[in-house]
Amino acid sequence: MKEITKEEVLNLPEGTQYISYNPFTDNLSMNFASEKDIAHHKYCVPTLKFYIKD
């Protein structure tokens, strides 16, 4: 997996699968790029890390 920035997530084609990691809860979650994903949410914390498969 390759770490990507939030800006790169915002520019992914719709439907692209990526993984977000929340260090506060030590939780990984699978997401799909869209206008309503976690990265587009206005309360998205800057500590989230995003990954995409190589």
C-alpha positions as CSV (number, residue, x, y, z in Angstrom):
1,M,0.0,0.0,0.0
2,K,1.1,3.5,-0.7
3,E,0.3,6.5,1.6
4,I,-1.4,9.4,-0.2
5,T,-2.4,12.9,0.9
6,K,-5.9,14.1,1.5
7,E,-5.5,16.3,-1.6
8,E,-4.7,13.3,-3.7
9,V,-7.8,11.5,-2.3
10,L,-9.9,14.5,-3.2
11,N,-8.7,14.2,-6.8
12,L,-9.2,10.4,-7.2
13,P,-11.7,9.3,-9.9
14,E,-15.1,8.5,-8.5
15,G,-15.4,4.9,-7.3
16,T,-11.7,4.4,-6.7
17,Q,-11.2,2.3,-3.6
18,Y,-8.8,3.6,-0.8
19,I,-8.2,3.0,2.8
20,S,-8.3,5.5,5.7
21,Y,-6.6,5.0,9.0
22,N,-7.7,6.8,12.1
23,P,-4.9,6.9,14.7
24,F,-7.3,7.9,17.5
25,T,-9.3,4.7,17.3
26,D,-6.6,2.6,15.6
27,N,-9.1,1.7,12.9
28,L,-8.8,1.0,9.2
29,S,-11.7,1.5,6.9
30,M,-12.3,0.9,3.2
31,N,-13.8,3.8,1.3
32,F,-14.7,4.7,-2.3
33,A,-13.9,8.1,-3.7
34,S,-17.1,10.2,-4.1
35,E,-18.5,13.5,-3.2
36,K,-19.8,12.1,0.1
37,D,-16.7,10.1,1.3
38,I,-14.8,10.8,4.6
39,A,-12.2,13.0,2.9
40,H,-14.8,15.4,1.5
41,H,-16.5,15.7,4.9
42,K,-16.1,19.2,6.4
43,Y,-15.2,17.8,9.8
44,C,-12.5,15.4,8.5
45,V,-9.6,15.6,11.0
46,P,-6.2,16.3,9.6
47,T,-4.7,13.3,11.4
48,L,-6.4,10.7,9.2
49,K,-4.0,8.8,7.0
50,F,-5.0,7.6,3.5
51,Y,-3.6,4.7,1.5
52,I,-4.2,3.2,-1.9
53,K,-3.2,-0.1,-3.3
54,D,0.0,-0.1,-5.4
